[in-house]
């Protein structure tokens, strides 16, 4: 058996600790190092990941730790910086989504990947889910014919707390937009199903439901209505498999004046193949999940993946006879084991000197659509997107 790939993780929130846990459990990887600026997070790492080397920055870890690759799990604003530090220090890098928050940073990561030849992966794991894998197989088999159009509706509504409006993600200064922060998962699936690179976008949307006149520093824990408000949330973060619990403080009021990102966004997308698609993201839906439609010249493929009701199916409807069949390759509508599968594939890619299945193109093109949508919302214009080979 080949030696495991030695991993260093930078960014120790709940997600960073989860990815550290996976790196420790995966047979293809070995968790060697962890890094964070915050002493309280490093202390948790000392307690829960004994024996792992700890560093106070991603750059220090990339320079000094005896690792083969870096996993970036910091806040979205820091992804590009941490990826740059890893690549400039000769380390392949697996970047949490989104890959970056600007066109310039996307181009810089692509340039460094070409310059170094190192593996660049993106943690867009949904393509590893059995439902979406099976849908991709059907499309690639030619059953629905030539793909001409597509549609994704991203319903965000689980747990009544509308988690993006109550956390730091309520601010454009932090996330740019919720499509950049969350929607890249679904956009990556759409890009895969369309089988072409996105070329141009136009978007509309707004902050239609959340936000308001409540103080920016209002928290659920201090609110007199916390017992009855349907959006009440906890300030405690938990990662049960590792036994981690800490106060993250992100129980802000969803009616706060600090909310300034859209809770509804609609995007029209033109692809290099001539195909077109739409993406719709709604953050006050009653359920949490996806509905995807792909239109071919022979048939239509629909995917329903409702995280709350566990309704999960693929349906193919033949264009002329209108006959249809439905299959359920899995009742797992979310990440499932996809995180583990993606991490293992990244490790194989590092060892074999190849691109990961979820590599530079997946991260670049999904983020480019979302960033382009931000520019379109701000300017009212159609936005031409950069290509992976630009710059």
KEROVO-752248 format. One record per residue (C-alpha): residue number from 1; residue in one letter; x, y, z. Coordinates in Angstrom, 2 decimals. Example, Ala and Ser with C-alpha at 12.3 -4.5 7.8 and 13.67 -1.06 7.14 Angstrom:
REM KEROVO-752248
{drenke 1; zami A; xx 12.30; yy -4.50; zz 7.80} .
{drenke 2; zami S; xx 13.67; yy -1.06; zz 7.14} .
This chain:
REM KEROVO-752248
{drenke 1; zami X; xx 0.00; yy 0.00; zz 0.00} .
{drenke 2; zami X; xx 1.27; yy 3.48; zz -0.88} .
{drenke 3; zami X; xx 2.25; yy 5.85; zz 1.90} .
{drenke 4; zami X; xx -0.59; yy 8.16; zz 2.95} .
{drenke 5; zami X; xx -0.44; yy 11.78; zz 1.82} .
{drenke 6; zami X; xx 0.60; yy 13.97; zz 4.74} .
{drenke 7; zami X; xx -1.98; yy 16.72; zz 5.22} .
{drenke 8; zami X; xx -1.94; yy 20.11; zz 6.92} .
{drenke 9; zami X; xx -5.25; yy 21.93; zz 7.55} .
{drenke 10; zami X; xx -5.45; yy 25.71; zz 7.87} .
{drenke 11; zami X; xx -8.59; yy 27.24; zz 9.39} .
{drenke 12; zami X; xx -10.09; yy 25.68; zz 12.51} .
{drenke 13; zami X; xx -13.80; yy 26.32; zz 12.72} .
{drenke 14; zami X; xx -16.37; yy 23.52; zz 12.67} .
{drenke 15; zami X; xx -15.63; yy 22.81; zz 9.02} .
{drenke 16; zami X; xx -11.87; yy 22.87; zz 9.55} .
{drenke 17; zami X; xx -12.12; yy 20.48; zz 12.48} .
{drenke 18; zami X; xx -14.36; yy 18.21; zz 10.40} .
{drenke 19; zami X; xx -11.87; yy 18.11; zz 7.54} .
{drenke 20; zami X; xx -9.06; yy 17.48; zz 10.05} .
{drenke 21; zami X; xx -11.09; yy 14.58; zz 11.41} .
{drenke 22; zami X; xx -11.54; yy 13.19; zz 7.89} .
{drenke 23; zami X; xx -7.83; yy 13.56; zz 7.15} .
{drenke 24; zami X; xx -7.08; yy 11.63; zz 10.33} .
{drenke 25; zami X; xx -9.57; yy 8.87; zz 9.47} .
{drenke 26; zami X; xx -9.00; yy 8.49; zz 5.71} .
{drenke 27; zami X; xx -6.64; yy 5.58; zz 4.84} .
{drenke 28; zami X; xx -5.15; yy 7.66; zz 2.01} .
{drenke 29; zami X; xx -4.17; yy 10.63; zz 4.20} .
{drenke 30; zami X; xx -2.37; yy 11.34; zz 7.47} .
{drenke 31; zami X; xx -3.11; yy 14.48; zz 9.49} .
{drenke 32; zami X; xx 0.26; yy 16.01; zz 10.34} .
{drenke 33; zami X; xx -0.38; yy 19.71; zz 11.01} .
{drenke 34; zami X; xx -3.11; yy 22.25; zz 11.79} .
{drenke 35; zami X; xx -2.98; yy 26.06; zz 11.70} .
{drenke 36; zami X; xx -5.09; yy 28.95; zz 12.92} .
{drenke 37; zami X; xx -4.59; yy 32.51; zz 14.12} .
{drenke 38; zami X; xx -6.82; yy 31.97; zz 17.17} .
{drenke 39; zami X; xx -5.38; yy 30.52; zz 20.33} .
{drenke 40; zami X; xx -8.76; yy 29.16; zz 21.49} .
{drenke 41; zami X; xx -9.03; yy 27.04; zz 18.33} .
{drenke 42; zami X; xx -5.44; yy 25.85; zz 18.69} .
{drenke 43; zami X; xx -6.23; yy 24.81; zz 22.25} .
{drenke 44; zami X; xx -9.12; yy 22.66; zz 21.03} .
{drenke 45; zami X; xx -6.74; yy 21.13; zz 18.48} .
{drenke 46; zami X; xx -4.26; yy 20.32; zz 21.26} .
{drenke 47; zami X; xx -6.97; yy 18.52; zz 23.19} .
{drenke 48; zami X; xx -8.77; yy 16.70; zz 20.37} .
{drenke 49; zami X; xx -5.92; yy 16.10; zz 17.91} .
{drenke 50; zami X; xx -3.06; yy 15.19; zz 20.21} .
{drenke 51; zami X; xx 0.30; yy 14.78; zz 18.51} .
{drenke 52; zami X; xx -0.53; yy 16.96; zz 15.51} .
{drenke 53; zami X; xx 1.88; yy 19.86; zz 14.92} .
{drenke 54; zami X; xx 0.25; yy 23.29; zz 15.40} .
{drenke 55; zami X; xx 1.05; yy 26.56; zz 13.62} .
{drenke 56; zami X; xx -0.21; yy 30.12; zz 13.95} .
{drenke 57; zami X; xx -0.60; yy 30.78; zz 10.24} .
{drenke 58; zami X; xx -1.15; yy 28.92; zz 7.01} .
{drenke 59; zami X; xx 2.02; yy 30.39; zz 5.56} .
{drenke 60; zami X; xx 4.14; yy 29.16; zz 8.48} .
{drenke 61; zami X; xx 2.60; yy 25.70; zz 8.15} .
{drenke 62; zami X; xx 3.20; yy 25.61; zz 4.39} .
{drenke 63; zami X; xx 6.82; yy 26.63; zz 4.89} .
{drenke 64; zami X; xx 7.78; yy 24.54; zz 7.92} .
{drenke 65; zami X; xx 5.47; yy 21.57; zz 8.41} .
{drenke 66; zami X; xx 6.55; yy 18.14; zz 7.04} .
{drenke 67; zami X; xx 3.44; yy 17.88; zz 4.85} .
{drenke 68; zami X; xx 2.69; yy 16.86; zz 1.27} .
{drenke 69; zami X; xx -0.44; yy 19.00; zz 0.76} .
{drenke 70; zami X; xx -2.55; yy 21.74; zz 2.32} .
{drenke 71; zami X; xx -6.31; yy 21.75; zz 2.96} .
{drenke 72; zami X; xx -7.74; yy 25.27; zz 3.17} .
{drenke 73; zami X; xx -10.72; yy 25.64; zz 5.52} .
{drenke 74; zami X; xx -10.45; yy 29.30; zz 6.49} .
{drenke 75; zami X; xx -13.13; yy 31.95; zz 5.93} .
{drenke 76; zami X; xx -14.05; yy 32.60; zz 2.32} .
{drenke 77; zami X; xx -12.07; yy 35.88; zz 2.21} .
{drenke 78; zami X; xx -8.83; yy 34.03; zz 2.93} .
{drenke 79; zami X; xx -9.13; yy 31.06; zz 0.55} .
{drenke 80; zami X; xx -7.15; yy 32.64; zz -2.27} .
{drenke 81; zami X; xx -4.40; yy 33.89; zz 0.06} .
{drenke 82; zami X; xx -3.98; yy 30.50; zz 1.72} .
{drenke 83; zami X; xx -4.01; yy 28.71; zz -1.63} .
{drenke 84; zami X; xx -1.36; yy 31.09; zz -2.92} .
{drenke 85; zami X; xx 0.84; yy 30.45; zz 0.16} .
{drenke 86; zami X; xx 0.56; yy 26.68; zz -0.32} .
{drenke 87; zami X; xx 1.39; yy 26.73; zz -4.04} .
{drenke 88; zami X; xx 4.30; yy 29.16; zz -3.67} .
{drenke 89; zami X; xx 5.75; yy 26.80; zz -1.06} .
{drenke 90; zami X; xx 5.46; yy 23.78; zz -3.34} .
{drenke 91; zami X; xx 2.36; yy 22.23; zz -1.77} .
{drenke 92; zami X; xx -0.68; yy 20.91; zz -3.67} .
{drenke 93; zami X; xx -3.82; yy 22.45; zz -2.24} .
{drenke 94; zami X; xx -7.43; yy 21.42; zz -1.63} .
{drenke 95; zami X; xx -9.53; yy 24.58; zz -1.20} .
{drenke 96; zami X; xx -12.89; yy 24.80; zz 0.55} .
{drenke 97; zami X; xx -15.56; yy 26.34; zz -1.62} .
{drenke 98; zami X; xx -15.64; yy 28.96; zz -2.98} .
{drenke 99; zami X; xx -12.21; yy 28.83; zz -4.56} .
{drenke 100; zami X; xx -12.00; yy 32.64; zz -4.43} .
{drenke 101; zami X; xx -14.17; yy 35.76; zz -4.22} .
{drenke 102; zami X; xx -12.84; yy 37.73; zz -7.20} .
{drenke 103; zami X; xx -11.96; yy 37.21; zz -10.84} .
{drenke 104; zami X; xx -8.40; yy 38.37; zz -10.19} .
{drenke 105; zami X; xx -7.88; yy 35.78; zz -7.45} .
{drenke 106; zami X; xx -9.30; yy 33.02; zz -9.65} .
{drenke 107; zami X; xx -6.88; yy 33.98; zz -12.42} .
{drenke 108; zami X; xx -3.98; yy 34.06; zz -9.97} .
{drenke 109; zami X; xx -4.70; yy 30.56; zz -8.64} .
{drenke 110; zami X; xx -5.01; yy 29.25; zz -12.20} .
{drenke 111; zami X; xx -1.71; yy 30.94; zz -13.14} .
{drenke 112; zami X; xx 0.09; yy 29.44; zz -10.14} .
{drenke 113; zami X; xx -1.29; yy 25.99; zz -10.93} .
{drenke 114; zami X; xx 0.05; yy 26.23; zz -14.49} .
{drenke 115; zami X; xx 3.36; yy 27.59; zz -13.24} .
{drenke 116; zami X; xx 3.91; yy 24.94; zz -10.57} .
{drenke 117; zami X; xx 2.10; yy 21.95; zz -12.08} .
{drenke 118; zami X; xx 0.79; yy 21.14; zz -8.60} .
{drenke 119; zami X; xx -2.64; yy 19.64; zz -7.93} .
{drenke 120; zami X; xx -5.38; yy 22.13; zz -7.08} .
{drenke 121; zami X; xx -8.66; yy 20.72; zz -5.79} .
{drenke 122; zami X; xx -11.87; yy 22.32; zz -4.63} .
{drenke 123; zami X; xx -14.17; yy 20.97; zz -1.92} .
{drenke 124; zami X; xx -17.25; yy 20.80; zz -4.14} .
{drenke 125; zami X; xx -18.22; yy 17.32; zz -3.09} .
{drenke 126; zami X; xx -21.78; yy 16.97; zz -4.42} .
{drenke 127; zami X; xx -20.61; yy 15.40; zz -7.70} .
{drenke 128; zami X; xx -19.55; yy 12.42; zz -5.55} .
{drenke 129; zami X; xx -23.11; yy 11.93; zz -4.21} .
{drenke 130; zami X; xx -24.74; yy 8.81; zz -5.76} .
{drenke 131; zami X; xx -27.76; yy 10.75; zz -7.04} .
{drenke 132; zami X; xx -25.71; yy 13.26; zz -8.99} .
{drenke 133; zami X; xx -23.22; yy 10.63; zz -10.13} .
{drenke 134; zami X; xx -26.07; yy 8.60; zz -11.59} .
{drenke 135; zami X; xx -27.62; yy 11.67; zz -13.25} .
{drenke 136; zami X; xx -24.25; yy 12.45; zz -14.86} .
{drenke 137; zami X; xx -24.04; yy 8.87; zz -16.15} .
{drenke 138; zami X; xx -27.48; yy 9.15; zz -17.75} .
{drenke 139; zami X; xx -26.60; yy 12.43; zz -19.46} .
{drenke 140; zami X; xx -23.21; yy 11.17; zz -20.63} .
{drenke 141; zami X; xx -24.82; yy 8.00; zz -22.04} .
{drenke 142; zami X; xx -26.69; yy 10.14; zz -24.56} .
{drenke 143; zami X; xx -30.13; yy 9.05; zz -23.32} .
{drenke 144; zami X; xx -31.48; yy 12.61; zz -23.17} .
{drenke 145; zami X; xx -29.60; yy 13.65; zz -26.30} .
{drenke 146; zami X; xx -27.69; yy 16.88; zz -26.78} .
{drenke 147; zami X; xx -27.95; yy 19.10; zz -23.72} .
{drenke 148; zami X; xx -29.57; yy 22.42; zz -24.67} .
{drenke 149; zami X; xx -30.79; yy 24.00; zz -21.45} .
{drenke 150; zami X; xx -30.84; yy 23.57; zz -17.70} .
{drenke 151; zami X; xx -32.41; yy 24.89; zz -14.54} .
{drenke 152; zami X; xx -31.55; yy 24.72; zz -10.82} .
{drenke 153; zami X; xx -33.76; yy 25.86; zz -7.96} .
{drenke 154; zami X; xx -31.81; yy 26.02; zz -4.70} .
{drenke 155; zami X; xx -34.25; yy 26.06; zz -1.77} .
{drenke 156; zami X; xx -32.62; yy 27.22; zz 1.49} .
{drenke 157; zami X; xx -34.91; yy 26.75; zz 4.44} .
{drenke 158; zami X; xx -33.78; yy 24.03; zz 6.83} .
{drenke 159; zami X; xx -34.11; yy 24.31; zz 10.65} .
{drenke 160; zami X; xx -36.21; yy 27.50; zz 10.61} .
{drenke 161; zami X; xx -33.20; yy 29.59; zz 11.54} .
{drenke 162; zami X; xx -32.18; yy 30.57; zz 7.98} .
{drenke 163; zami X; xx -28.57; yy 30.08; zz 8.93} .
{drenke 164; zami X; xx -26.99; yy 32.52; zz 6.47} .
{drenke 165; zami X; xx -28.91; yy 35.56; zz 7.76} .
{drenke 166; zami X; xx -27.94; yy 34.95; zz 11.39} .
{drenke 167; zami X; xx -24.16; yy 34.57; zz 10.96} .
{drenke 168; zami X; xx -21.27; yy 36.56; zz 9.54} .
{drenke 169; zami X; xx -22.52; yy 35.44; zz 6.14} .
{drenke 170; zami X; xx -25.19; yy 38.17; zz 6.42} .
{drenke 171; zami X; xx -22.53; yy 40.68; zz 5.33} .
{drenke 172; zami X; xx -21.23; yy 41.36; zz 1.81} .
{drenke 173; zami X; xx -17.90; yy 42.31; zz 3.38} .
{drenke 174; zami X; xx -17.52; yy 38.67; zz 4.42} .
{drenke 175; zami X; xx -19.13; yy 36.60; zz 1.66} .
{drenke 176; zami X; xx -19.58; yy 38.93; zz -1.37} .
{drenke 177; zami X; xx -22.91; yy 37.16; zz -1.99} .
{drenke 178; zami X; xx -24.71; yy 34.05; zz -0.79} .
{drenke 179; zami X; xx -24.38; yy 32.61; zz -4.29} .
{drenke 180; zami X; xx -20.59; yy 32.85; zz -3.90} .
{drenke 181; zami X; xx -20.80; yy 31.41; zz -0.39} .
{drenke 182; zami X; xx -23.36; yy 28.64; zz -0.90} .
{drenke 183; zami X; xx -24.58; yy 28.47; zz -4.47} .
{drenke 184; zami X; xx -21.27; yy 27.33; zz -5.97} .
{drenke 185; zami X; xx -22.15; yy 23.76; zz -4.89} .
{drenke 186; zami X; xx -25.23; yy 23.75; zz -7.12} .
{drenke 187; zami X; xx -23.56; yy 25.74; zz -9.88} .
{drenke 188; zami X; xx -20.79; yy 23.15; zz -10.05} .
{drenke 189; zami X; xx -23.39; yy 20.40; zz -10.50} .
{drenke 190; zami X; xx -25.08; yy 22.45; zz -13.21} .
{drenke 191; zami X; xx -21.80; yy 23.05; zz -15.03} .
{drenke 192; zami X; xx -21.09; yy 19.33; zz -14.97} .
{drenke 193; zami X; xx -24.51; yy 18.45; zz -16.37} .
{drenke 194; zami X; xx -24.28; yy 21.12; zz -19.08} .
{drenke 195; zami X; xx -20.90; yy 19.73; zz -20.14} .
{drenke 196; zami X; xx -19.49; yy 23.12; zz -21.13} .
{drenke 197; zami X; xx -17.79; yy 26.18; zz -19.68} .
{drenke 198; zami X; xx -19.96; yy 29.13; zz -18.58} .
{drenke 199; zami X; xx -19.37; yy 32.18; zz -20.74} .
{drenke 200; zami X; xx -21.71; yy 35.01; zz -19.70} .
{drenke 201; zami X; xx -24.19; yy 35.80; zz -16.91} .
{drenke 202; zami X; xx -26.93; yy 38.25; zz -16.02} .
{drenke 203; zami X; xx -28.57; yy 38.38; zz -12.59} .
{drenke 204; zami X; xx -31.33; yy 40.01; zz -10.61} .
{drenke 205; zami X; xx -32.33; yy 39.69; zz -6.97} .
{drenke 206; zami X; xx -32.53; yy 41.46; zz -3.67} .
{drenke 207; zami X; xx -32.82; yy 41.35; zz 0.09} .
{drenke 208; zami X; xx -36.57; yy 40.76; zz 0.07} .
{drenke 209; zami X; xx -37.30; yy 39.03; zz 3.38} .
{drenke 210; zami X; xx -34.54; yy 39.24; zz 5.98} .
{drenke 211; zami X; xx -32.83; yy 42.30; zz 7.40} .
{drenke 212; zami X; xx -34.57; yy 45.24; zz 9.03} .
{drenke 213; zami X; xx -34.08; yy 47.77; zz 11.80} .
{drenke 214; zami X; xx -32.82; yy 45.60; zz 14.63} .
{drenke 215; zami X; xx -29.35; yy 46.49; zz 16.00} .
{drenke 216; zami X; xx -26.34; yy 44.90; zz 14.34} .
{drenke 217; zami X; xx -25.16; yy 43.44; zz 17.65} .
{drenke 218; zami X; xx -28.49; yy 41.89; zz 18.66} .
{drenke 219; zami X; xx -28.15; yy 38.18; zz 19.55} .
{drenke 220; zami X; xx -30.77; yy 35.47; zz 20.03} .
{drenke 221; zami X; xx -29.33; yy 34.61; zz 23.44} .
{drenke 222; zami X; xx -30.25; yy 38.08; zz 24.76} .
{drenke 223; zami X; xx -33.59; yy 38.47; zz 22.99} .
{drenke 224; zami X; xx -36.88; yy 38.54; zz 24.92} .
{drenke 225; zami X; xx -38.56; yy 36.72; zz 22.01} .
{drenke 226; zami X; xx -36.10; yy 33.82; zz 21.88} .
{drenke 227; zami X; xx -38.73; yy 31.39; zz 23.20} .
{drenke 228; zami X; xx -41.22; yy 32.11; zz 20.42} .
{drenke 229; zami X; xx -39.27; yy 33.44; zz 17.43} .
{drenke 230; zami X; xx -39.14; yy 30.79; zz 14.67} .
{drenke 231; zami X; xx -35.64; yy 31.98; zz 13.72} .
{drenke 232; zami X; xx -34.05; yy 31.57; zz 17.14} .
{drenke 233; zami X; xx -30.66; yy 29.87; zz 16.93} .
{drenke 234; zami X; xx -27.90; yy 28.71; zz 19.23} .
{drenke 235; zami X; xx -24.48; yy 30.29; zz 19.65} .
{drenke 236; zami X; xx -22.94; yy 26.88; zz 20.27} .
{drenke 237; zami X; xx -21.12; yy 24.94; zz 17.56} .
{drenke 238; zami X; xx -20.85; yy 21.17; zz 17.88} .
{drenke 239; zami X; xx -18.93; yy 18.46; zz 16.06} .
{drenke 240; zami X; xx -20.20; yy 15.27; zz 17.64} .
{drenke 241; zami X; xx -17.77; yy 12.75; zz 16.05} .
{drenke 242; zami X; xx -14.83; yy 14.60; zz 17.57} .
{drenke 243; zami X; xx -16.53; yy 15.68; zz 20.80} .
{drenke 244; zami X; xx -16.00; yy 19.38; zz 20.07} .
{drenke 245; zami X; xx -18.31; yy 22.09; zz 21.40} .
{drenke 246; zami X; xx -17.60; yy 25.82; zz 21.52} .
{drenke 247; zami X; xx -19.40; yy 29.14; zz 21.42} .
{drenke 248; zami X; xx -19.11; yy 30.74; zz 17.99} .
{drenke 249; zami X; xx -21.32; yy 33.75; zz 18.67} .
{drenke 250; zami X; xx -23.16; yy 33.61; zz 15.34} .
{drenke 251; zami X; xx -26.70; yy 33.83; zz 16.70} .
{drenke 252; zami X; xx -27.39; yy 37.30; zz 15.29} .
{drenke 253; zami X; xx -30.93; yy 38.53; zz 14.72} .
{drenke 254; zami X; xx -32.09; yy 37.82; zz 11.17} .
{drenke 255; zami X; xx -33.98; yy 41.15; zz 11.20} .
{drenke 256; zami X; xx -30.76; yy 43.11; zz 11.76} .
{drenke 257; zami X; xx -29.73; yy 46.27; zz 9.95} .
{drenke 258; zami X; xx -26.40; yy 44.51; zz 9.31} .
{drenke 259; zami X; xx -27.96; yy 42.10; zz 6.77} .
{drenke 260; zami X; xx -27.03; yy 43.39; zz 3.32} .
{drenke 261; zami X; xx -26.76; yy 40.33; zz 1.06} .
{drenke 262; zami X; xx -29.52; yy 39.15; zz -1.24} .
{drenke 263; zami X; xx -31.82; yy 36.42; zz 0.04} .
{drenke 264; zami X; xx -33.15; yy 35.86; zz -3.50} .
{drenke 265; zami X; xx -30.94; yy 35.68; zz -6.60} .
{drenke 266; zami X; xx -31.81; yy 34.60; zz -10.15} .
{drenke 267; zami X; xx -29.06; yy 34.09; zz -12.72} .
{drenke 268; zami X; xx -29.18; yy 33.52; zz -16.48} .
{drenke 269; zami X; xx -26.13; yy 31.68; zz -17.79} .
{drenke 270; zami X; xx -24.84; yy 31.28; zz -21.35} .
{drenke 271; zami X; xx -22.40; yy 28.44; zz -22.05} .
{drenke 272; zami X; xx -19.63; yy 28.14; zz -24.61} .
{drenke 273; zami X; xx -21.56; yy 25.28; zz -26.26} .
{drenke 274; zami X; xx -24.49; yy 27.58; zz -27.01} .
{drenke 275; zami X; xx -26.62; yy 25.99; zz -24.27} .
{drenke 276; zami X; xx -28.30; yy 28.17; zz -21.65} .
{drenke 277; zami X; xx -29.35; yy 27.70; zz -18.01} .
{drenke 278; zami X; xx -30.94; yy 29.44; zz -15.06} .
{drenke 279; zami X; xx -30.04; yy 29.33; zz -11.36} .
{drenke 280; zami X; xx -32.44; yy 30.42; zz -8.62} .
{drenke 281; zami X; xx -31.50; yy 30.68; zz -4.92} .
{drenke 282; zami X; xx -34.19; yy 31.43; zz -2.31} .
{drenke 283; zami X; xx -33.27; yy 31.71; zz 1.37} .
{drenke 284; zami X; xx -36.74; yy 31.66; zz 2.91} .
{drenke 285; zami X; xx -38.08; yy 28.47; zz 1.36} .
{drenke 286; zami X; xx -40.04; yy 26.03; zz 3.56} .
{drenke 287; zami X; xx -37.68; yy 23.16; zz 2.75} .
{drenke 288; zami X; xx -33.97; yy 22.75; zz 2.14} .
{drenke 289; zami X; xx -32.93; yy 21.06; zz -1.09} .
{drenke 290; zami X; xx -32.47; yy 21.16; zz -4.85} .
{drenke 291; zami X; xx -34.55; yy 20.65; zz -7.93} .
{drenke 292; zami X; xx -32.56; yy 20.35; zz -11.14} .
{drenke 293; zami X; xx -33.85; yy 20.02; zz -14.70} .
{drenke 294; zami X; xx -31.68; yy 19.28; zz -17.73} .
{drenke 295; zami X; xx -33.29; yy 19.55; zz -21.16} .
{drenke 296; zami X; xx -31.90; yy 17.49; zz -24.02} .
{drenke 297; zami X; xx -33.15; yy 17.23; zz -27.59} .
{drenke 298; zami X; xx -34.39; yy 13.69; zz -26.86} .
{drenke 299; zami X; xx -35.56; yy 13.82; zz -23.26} .
{drenke 300; zami X; xx -35.74; yy 15.82; zz -20.05} .
{drenke 301; zami X; xx -33.98; yy 14.79; zz -16.83} .
{drenke 302; zami X; xx -35.24; yy 15.97; zz -13.44} .
{drenke 303; zami X; xx -33.60; yy 15.54; zz -10.05} .
{drenke 304; zami X; xx -35.35; yy 16.12; zz -6.73} .
{drenke 305; zami X; xx -33.19; yy 16.15; zz -3.60} .
{drenke 306; zami X; xx -35.09; yy 17.41; zz -0.54} .
{drenke 307; zami X; xx -32.94; yy 17.28; zz 2.59} .
{drenke 308; zami X; xx -35.92; yy 17.68; zz 4.94} .
{drenke 309; zami X; xx -38.43; yy 15.19; zz 3.52} .
{drenke 310; zami X; xx -35.71; yy 12.80; zz 2.23} .
{drenke 311; zami X; xx -37.46; yy 12.76; zz -1.14} .
{drenke 312; zami X; xx -34.76; yy 11.85; zz -3.64} .
{drenke 313; zami X; xx -35.17; yy 10.70; zz -7.22} .
{drenke 314; zami X; xx -34.13; yy 11.05; zz -10.84} .
{drenke 315; zami X; xx -36.80; yy 11.10; zz -13.55} .
{drenke 316; zami X; xx -36.27; yy 10.89; zz -17.30} .
{drenke 317; zami X; xx -39.16; yy 11.94; zz -19.57} .
{drenke 318; zami X; xx -38.91; yy 11.07; zz -23.27} .
{drenke 319; zami X; xx -39.69; yy 14.09; zz -25.41} .
{drenke 320; zami X; xx -42.04; yy 12.64; zz -28.05} .
{drenke 321; zami X; xx -43.82; yy 9.79; zz -26.26} .
{drenke 322; zami X; xx -43.83; yy 11.53; zz -22.85} .
{drenke 323; zami X; xx -43.07; yy 8.17; zz -21.28} .
{drenke 324; zami X; xx -41.01; yy 8.49; zz -18.15} .
{drenke 325; zami X; xx -39.15; yy 6.41; zz -15.65} .
{drenke 326; zami X; xx -38.02; yy 7.25; zz -12.14} .
{drenke 327; zami X; xx -35.15; yy 5.80; zz -10.15} .
{drenke 328; zami X; xx -33.74; yy 6.36; zz -6.69} .
{drenke 329; zami X; xx -30.02; yy 5.58; zz -6.60} .
{drenke 330; zami X; xx -29.78; yy 6.84; zz -3.02} .
{drenke 331; zami X; xx -31.84; yy 8.51; zz -0.30} .
{drenke 332; zami X; xx -28.82; yy 10.58; zz 0.68} .
{drenke 333; zami X; xx -29.55; yy 14.09; zz -0.54} .
{drenke 334; zami X; xx -26.51; yy 15.83; zz 0.97} .
{drenke 335; zami X; xx -22.82; yy 15.28; zz 1.54} .
{drenke 336; zami X; xx -23.09; yy 11.71; zz 2.83} .
{drenke 337; zami X; xx -19.76; yy 10.02; zz 2.21} .
{drenke 338; zami X; xx -18.94; yy 12.49; zz -0.56} .
{drenke 339; zami X; xx -16.53; yy 14.44; zz 1.68} .
{drenke 340; zami X; xx -14.51; yy 11.31; zz 2.31} .
{drenke 341; zami X; xx -14.55; yy 10.30; zz -1.36} .
{drenke 342; zami X; xx -13.38; yy 13.74; zz -2.49} .
{drenke 343; zami X; xx -10.54; yy 13.82; zz 0.04} .
{drenke 344; zami X; xx -9.40; yy 10.33; zz -0.99} .
{drenke 345; zami X; xx -9.45; yy 11.29; zz -4.69} .
{drenke 346; zami X; xx -7.37; yy 14.40; zz -3.92} .
{drenke 347; zami X; xx -4.82; yy 12.19; zz -2.16} .
{drenke 348; zami X; xx -4.67; yy 9.83; zz -5.15} .
{drenke 349; zami X; xx -4.21; yy 12.85; zz -7.44} .
{drenke 350; zami X; xx -1.30; yy 14.16; zz -5.36} .
{drenke 351; zami X; xx 0.41; yy 10.75; zz -5.43} .
{drenke 352; zami X; xx -0.25; yy 10.15; zz -9.12} .
{drenke 353; zami X; xx 0.60; yy 13.67; zz -10.31} .
{drenke 354; zami X; xx -2.80; yy 14.19; zz -11.94} .
{drenke 355; zami X; xx -5.63; yy 16.67; zz -11.54} .
{drenke 356; zami X; xx -8.27; yy 15.82; zz -8.91} .
{drenke 357; zami X; xx -11.75; yy 14.98; zz -10.17} .
{drenke 358; zami X; xx -12.91; yy 18.17; zz -8.47} .
{drenke 359; zami X; xx -10.00; yy 20.26; zz -9.59} .
{drenke 360; zami X; xx -9.18; yy 23.75; zz -10.72} .
{drenke 361; zami X; xx -11.88; yy 23.96; zz -13.39} .
{drenke 362; zami X; xx -14.72; yy 23.01; zz -11.02} .
{drenke 363; zami X; xx -13.71; yy 25.59; zz -8.46} .
{drenke 364; zami X; xx -12.88; yy 28.29; zz -11.00} .
{drenke 365; zami X; xx -16.03; yy 28.03; zz -13.13} .
{drenke 366; zami X; xx -18.55; yy 27.71; zz -10.30} .
{drenke 367; zami X; xx -17.04; yy 30.71; zz -8.51} .
{drenke 368; zami X; xx -16.82; yy 32.69; zz -11.76} .
{drenke 369; zami X; xx -20.58; yy 32.41; zz -12.29} .
{drenke 370; zami X; xx -21.28; yy 33.54; zz -8.73} .
{drenke 371; zami X; xx -18.81; yy 36.45; zz -8.86} .
{drenke 372; zami X; xx -20.16; yy 37.47; zz -12.25} .
{drenke 373; zami X; xx -23.66; yy 37.46; zz -10.79} .
{drenke 374; zami X; xx -22.48; yy 39.82; zz -8.06} .
{drenke 375; zami X; xx -21.13; yy 42.23; zz -10.68} .
{drenke 376; zami X; xx -24.35; yy 41.94; zz -12.68} .
{drenke 377; zami X; xx -26.49; yy 42.71; zz -9.63} .
{drenke 378; zami X; xx -24.37; yy 45.77; zz -8.91} .
{drenke 379; zami X; xx -24.25; yy 47.12; zz -12.46} .
{drenke 380; zami X; xx -27.38; yy 45.79; zz -14.16} .
{drenke 381; zami X; xx -25.18; yy 44.57; zz -17.03} .
{drenke 382; zami X; xx -24.39; yy 41.25; zz -18.69} .
{drenke 383; zami X; xx -21.01; yy 40.06; zz -17.43} .
{drenke 384; zami X; xx -18.47; yy 38.12; zz -19.50} .
{drenke 385; zami X; xx -16.72; yy 35.48; zz -17.42} .
{drenke 386; zami X; xx -13.00; yy 34.69; zz -17.33} .
{drenke 387; zami X; xx -11.78; yy 31.33; zz -18.58} .
{drenke 388; zami X; xx -9.48; yy 28.95; zz -16.72} .
{drenke 389; zami X; xx -6.69; yy 29.63; zz -19.23} .
{drenke 390; zami X; xx -6.89; yy 33.42; zz -18.99} .
{drenke 391; zami X; xx -3.98; yy 35.49; zz -17.68} .
